[in-house]
């Protein structure tokens, strides 16, 4: 658990790079992020083969260990080329844990910030300070707390949202066949999305129920975000051109 005594001198490296674990092809996102994520990335659903439950992801690359939004040649503060960074990446080494406390004679689990001390972003000399000299939070830690809170709220709303999507039969599998060049093609499987046709054909009762629950806007954002696949193709082509020039 993070505290201002044990971790008073802790710093966190906030730049993005492959060596810090940012070269990933997908990242989990939650409904509270959809509005910002759909402007930049294609959002898809992935089904857990064991539990059968869905989770939402953004596609960052076309193959394993490829993040097309990570530009190692750019200045350190501009290496992530999209305006919005998914919360599970932006949170760095921090995550929400729970501490058991007695409140009003009852035992409750309260959310508190935890830190992974083995994370490559942890440093004693480089990066953003976590605590001020007086022990109070730095603006950086306050921002992280906001990110973690948004992710936690999104996770809590994910399951009922997916249950509503399934009840309305809106989720459908999709296979992406992306031809970058005559020699290179990528076939991405195991992805699901929202059916445009079924979404537009919802009856008035189901439409009202989903709107009242706050899920209708999320469904439209996911369905429209698939257009961002074209941006991935453009980024892939640009990276290949740069590699050809460099060689």
Kinemage of the C-alpha trace (Angstrom):
@kinemage 1
@onewidth
@group {chain A} dominant
@subgroup {mainchain}
@vectorlist {calphas} color= white
{ca unk a 1} P 0.000 0.000 0.000
{ca unk a 2} L 1.307 3.425 -0.953
{ca unk a 3} L 2.175 5.698 1.963
{ca unk a 4} L 4.080 8.948 2.370
{ca unk a 5} L 6.616 7.586 4.840
{ca unk a 6} L 7.897 4.394 3.217
{ca unk a 7} L 7.675 5.903 -0.272
{ca unk a 8} L 8.485 9.542 0.483
{ca unk a 9} L 11.362 9.675 -2.033
{ca unk a 10} L 9.689 7.625 -4.756
{ca unk a 11} L 9.649 8.962 -8.296
{ca unk a 12} L 7.886 7.607 -11.363
{ca unk a 13} L 9.194 7.746 -14.929
{ca unk a 14} L 6.311 9.061 -17.026
{ca unk a 15} L 7.765 8.907 -20.530
{ca unk a 16} L 6.668 6.097 -22.837
{ca unk a 17} L 9.031 3.556 -24.359
{ca unk a 18} L 9.354 -0.117 -25.207
{ca unk a 19} L 11.780 -0.660 -22.329
{ca unk a 20} L 9.097 0.519 -19.908
{ca unk a 21} L 6.595 -2.009 -21.242
{ca unk a 22} L 4.612 0.223 -23.597
{ca unk a 23} L 5.166 -1.761 -26.803
{ca unk a 24} L 1.863 -3.630 -26.586
{ca unk a 25} L -0.641 -4.335 -29.345
{ca unk a 26} L -3.755 -4.031 -27.169
{ca unk a 27} L -4.828 -2.364 -23.943
{ca unk a 28} L -7.927 -2.900 -21.840
{ca unk a 29} L -10.336 0.026 -21.684
{ca unk a 30} L -13.490 0.538 -19.627
{ca unk a 31} L -16.757 2.320 -20.479
{ca unk a 32} L -15.715 5.507 -18.649
{ca unk a 33} L -12.942 5.861 -21.264
{ca unk a 34} L -14.963 5.150 -24.397
{ca unk a 35} L -15.690 8.802 -25.230
{ca unk a 36} L -11.987 9.681 -25.331
{ca unk a 37} L -10.679 6.361 -26.638
{ca unk a 38} L -13.039 6.171 -29.632
{ca unk a 39} L -11.592 9.388 -31.054
{ca unk a 40} L -8.185 7.727 -31.416
{ca unk a 41} L -8.398 3.940 -31.393
{ca unk a 42} L -10.592 1.116 -32.661
{ca unk a 43} L -12.446 -0.428 -29.703
{ca unk a 44} L -13.212 -4.139 -29.775
{ca unk a 45} L -14.478 -6.745 -27.356
{ca unk a 46} L -12.643 -9.900 -26.361
{ca unk a 47} L -14.317 -12.967 -24.860
{ca unk a 48} L -12.660 -14.904 -22.066
{ca unk a 49} L -12.652 -18.564 -23.202
{ca unk a 50} L -13.009 -19.814 -19.626
{ca unk a 51} L -15.593 -17.503 -18.086
{ca unk a 52} L -17.327 -16.424 -21.295
{ca unk a 53} L -17.246 -12.812 -20.079
{ca unk a 54} L -16.391 -9.916 -22.366
{ca unk a 55} L -13.909 -7.107 -21.851
{ca unk a 56} L -13.194 -4.081 -24.039
{ca unk a 57} L -9.816 -3.371 -25.600
{ca unk a 58} L -8.285 -0.805 -27.901
{ca unk a 59} L -6.133 -1.990 -30.777
{ca unk a 60} L -2.718 -0.332 -30.767
{ca unk a 61} L -0.854 -2.503 -33.272
{ca unk a 62} L -1.323 -5.213 -35.865
{ca unk a 63} L 0.973 -7.848 -34.371
{ca unk a 64} L 2.310 -8.917 -30.995
{ca unk a 65} L 4.539 -6.393 -29.189
{ca unk a 66} L 3.722 -3.616 -31.661
{ca unk a 67} L 2.367 -0.254 -30.562
{ca unk a 68} L 1.949 1.983 -33.588
{ca unk a 69} L 1.197 4.957 -31.335
{ca unk a 70} L 4.644 4.707 -29.741
{ca unk a 71} L 7.285 6.722 -31.588
{ca unk a 72} L 10.714 6.124 -30.064
{ca unk a 73} L 12.272 8.688 -32.406
{ca unk a 74} L 10.162 11.569 -31.048
{ca unk a 75} L 11.107 13.763 -28.053
{ca unk a 76} L 10.513 12.007 -24.742
{ca unk a 77} L 7.367 13.946 -23.892
{ca unk a 78} L 5.763 13.259 -27.296
{ca unk a 79} L 6.477 9.591 -27.855
{ca unk a 80} L 2.850 8.576 -27.432
{ca unk a 81} L 1.400 10.116 -30.557
{ca unk a 82} L -2.287 9.955 -29.598
{ca unk a 83} L -3.848 12.601 -27.376
{ca unk a 84} L -5.390 10.057 -25.008
{ca unk a 85} L -3.456 7.258 -23.276
{ca unk a 86} L -5.561 4.326 -21.974
{ca unk a 87} L -5.895 4.347 -18.204
{ca unk a 88} L -4.291 0.938 -17.653
{ca unk a 89} L -1.132 2.328 -19.256
{ca unk a 90} L -1.319 5.886 -17.889
{ca unk a 91} L -1.630 4.572 -14.312
{ca unk a 92} L 1.980 3.337 -14.455
{ca unk a 93} L 2.945 1.238 -11.410
{ca unk a 94} L -0.197 2.048 -9.429
{ca unk a 95} L -3.394 0.080 -8.954
{ca unk a 96} L -6.394 0.005 -6.663
{ca unk a 97} L -6.296 -2.383 -3.718
{ca unk a 98} L -8.557 -2.642 -0.706
{ca unk a 99} L -7.910 -2.122 2.972
{ca unk a 100} L -10.222 -3.640 5.561
{ca unk a 101} L -11.399 -1.039 8.062
{ca unk a 102} L -13.965 -0.834 10.840
{ca unk a 103} L -16.462 1.911 10.060
{ca unk a 104} L -19.352 2.556 12.441
{ca unk a 105} L -19.073 -0.893 13.945
{ca unk a 106} L -18.963 -2.588 10.535
{ca unk a 107} L -16.051 -4.053 8.607
{ca unk a 108} L -15.707 -2.466 5.167
{ca unk a 109} L -13.202 -2.798 2.349
{ca unk a 110} L -12.047 0.682 1.373
{ca unk a 111} L -10.245 1.304 -1.954
{ca unk a 112} L -6.662 2.530 -1.506
{ca unk a 113} L -3.753 3.077 -3.882
{ca unk a 114} L -1.152 0.323 -4.086
{ca unk a 115} L 2.157 0.397 -5.941
{ca unk a 116} L 4.149 -2.300 -7.718
{ca unk a 117} L 7.694 -1.706 -6.477
{ca unk a 118} L 9.132 -3.973 -9.200
{ca unk a 119} L 7.628 -1.877 -12.003
{ca unk a 120} L 10.267 -0.470 -14.415
{ca unk a 121} L 8.867 3.054 -13.999
{ca unk a 122} L 9.813 3.195 -10.323
{ca unk a 123} L 12.897 5.345 -9.706
{ca unk a 124} L 14.657 7.190 -6.904
{ca unk a 125} L 16.240 9.795 -9.182
{ca unk a 126} L 14.203 10.206 -12.390
{ca unk a 127} L 10.648 11.216 -13.120
{ca unk a 128} L 7.737 12.717 -11.224
{ca unk a 129} L 7.754 12.899 -7.437
{ca unk a 130} L 4.841 11.127 -5.770
{ca unk a 131} L 4.847 13.067 -2.505
{ca unk a 132} L 5.791 16.623 -1.575
{ca unk a 133} L 8.385 17.213 1.191
{ca unk a 134} L 5.549 17.787 3.673
{ca unk a 135} L 4.055 14.375 2.830
{ca unk a 136} L 1.082 15.624 0.852
{ca unk a 137} L 0.234 14.377 -2.624
{ca unk a 138} L 1.906 15.941 -5.639
{ca unk a 139} L -0.297 16.983 -8.583
{ca unk a 140} L 1.044 13.901 -10.370
{ca unk a 141} L -0.333 11.553 -7.701
{ca unk a 142} L -3.648 13.411 -7.728
{ca unk a 143} L -3.874 12.801 -11.489
{ca unk a 144} L -3.082 9.114 -10.968
{ca unk a 145} L -5.820 8.900 -8.324
{ca unk a 146} L -8.294 10.318 -10.869
{ca unk a 147} L -7.179 7.762 -13.473
{ca unk a 148} L -7.510 4.882 -11.014
{ca unk a 149} L -10.923 6.053 -9.873
{ca unk a 150} L -12.135 6.270 -13.475
{ca unk a 151} L -10.855 2.763 -14.215
{ca unk a 152} L -12.458 1.367 -11.044
{ca unk a 153} L -15.819 2.933 -11.861
{ca unk a 154} L -15.558 1.658 -15.419
{ca unk a 155} L -14.818 -1.884 -14.293
{ca unk a 156} L -17.869 -1.822 -12.030
{ca unk a 157} L -20.103 -0.787 -14.934
{ca unk a 158} L -18.586 -3.166 -17.494
{ca unk a 159} L -20.369 -6.383 -16.505
{ca unk a 160} L -23.944 -5.010 -16.533
{ca unk a 161} L -23.177 -3.190 -19.797
{ca unk a 162} L -22.050 -6.369 -21.523
{ca unk a 163} L -25.044 -8.234 -20.117
{ca unk a 164} L -27.304 -5.600 -21.676
{ca unk a 165} L -25.476 -5.853 -25.005
{ca unk a 166} L -25.829 -9.632 -25.007
{ca unk a 167} L -29.500 -9.477 -24.002
{ca unk a 168} L -30.069 -7.218 -27.014
{ca unk a 169} L -27.979 -9.538 -29.224
{ca unk a 170} L -25.763 -6.619 -30.255
{ca unk a 171} L -22.353 -8.292 -30.009
{ca unk a 172} L -21.008 -10.006 -33.104
{ca unk a 173} L -17.614 -11.517 -33.995
{ca unk a 174} L -15.445 -9.727 -36.525
{ca unk a 175} L -12.313 -10.824 -38.346
{ca unk a 176} L -9.988 -8.148 -39.635
{ca unk a 177} L -8.033 -8.865 -42.787
{ca unk a 178} L -5.679 -5.933 -43.222
{ca unk a 179} L -3.490 -5.802 -46.310
{ca unk a 180} L -0.673 -3.340 -45.747
{ca unk a 181} L 1.209 -4.186 -48.921
{ca unk a 182} L 1.405 -6.872 -51.590
{ca unk a 183} L 3.762 -8.823 -49.338
{ca unk a 184} L 2.241 -8.178 -45.911
{ca unk a 185} L -1.226 -8.975 -44.611
{ca unk a 186} L -2.533 -9.279 -41.061
{ca unk a 187} L -5.468 -11.462 -40.035
{ca unk a 188} L -6.775 -10.536 -36.602
{ca unk a 189} L -9.182 -13.007 -35.009
{ca unk a 190} L -10.982 -13.353 -31.676
{ca unk a 191} L -12.418 -9.832 -31.832
{ca unk a 192} L -16.030 -8.762 -31.391
{ca unk a 193} L -17.848 -5.515 -32.008
{ca unk a 194} L -21.312 -3.960 -31.939
{ca unk a 195} L -23.522 -4.813 -34.912
{ca unk a 196} L -24.503 -1.601 -36.721
{ca unk a 197} L -27.591 -3.234 -38.194
{ca unk a 198} L -28.888 -4.693 -34.939
{ca unk a 199} L -28.157 -1.453 -33.122
{ca unk a 200} L -30.240 0.554 -35.584
{ca unk a 201} L -33.018 -2.069 -35.520
{ca unk a 202} L -33.526 -2.029 -31.738
{ca unk a 203} L -37.192 -1.760 -30.785
{ca unk a 204} L -38.342 1.282 -28.856
{ca unk a 205} L -38.534 -0.484 -25.475
{ca unk a 206} L -35.021 -1.904 -25.680
{ca unk a 207} L -33.731 1.413 -27.021
{ca unk a 208} L -35.214 3.284 -24.068
{ca unk a 209} L -33.884 0.751 -21.544
{ca unk a 210} L -30.357 0.984 -22.902
{ca unk a 211} L -30.510 4.771 -23.084
{ca unk a 212} L -31.767 5.032 -19.508
{ca unk a 213} L -28.991 2.709 -18.299
{ca unk a 214} L -26.367 4.790 -20.130
{ca unk a 215} L -25.293 1.973 -22.445
{ca unk a 216} L -26.669 3.231 -25.741
{ca unk a 217} L -24.027 5.910 -26.222
{ca unk a 218} L -21.282 3.377 -25.451
{ca unk a 219} L -22.681 1.022 -28.087
{ca unk a 220} L -22.636 3.741 -30.747
{ca unk a 221} L -19.106 4.804 -29.802
{ca unk a 222} L -17.791 1.242 -30.094
{ca unk a 223} L -19.551 0.717 -33.422
{ca unk a 224} L -18.183 3.945 -34.904
{ca unk a 225} L -14.636 3.459 -33.595
{ca unk a 226} L -13.915 0.685 -36.085
{ca unk a 227} L -13.139 3.453 -38.581
{ca unk a 228} L -9.921 4.040 -36.640
{ca unk a 229} L -8.520 0.816 -38.082
{ca unk a 230} L -7.622 2.943 -41.105
{ca unk a 231} L -5.473 5.101 -38.852
{ca unk a 232} L -3.569 1.991 -37.766
{ca unk a 233} L -2.919 1.137 -41.399
{ca unk a 234} L -1.628 4.652 -42.057
{ca unk a 235} L 0.654 4.487 -39.020
{ca unk a 236} L 1.936 1.089 -40.125
{ca unk a 237} L 2.707 2.361 -43.626
{ca unk a 238} L 4.439 5.435 -42.215
{ca unk a 239} L 6.599 3.301 -39.935
{ca unk a 240} L 7.584 1.039 -42.812
{ca unk a 241} L 8.532 4.053 -44.976
{ca unk a 242} L 10.667 5.427 -42.159
{ca unk a 243} L 12.370 2.063 -41.714
{ca unk a 244} L 13.087 1.866 -45.444
{ca unk a 245} L 14.615 5.352 -45.450
{ca unk a 246} L 16.724 4.568 -42.378
{ca unk a 247} L 18.112 1.402 -43.943
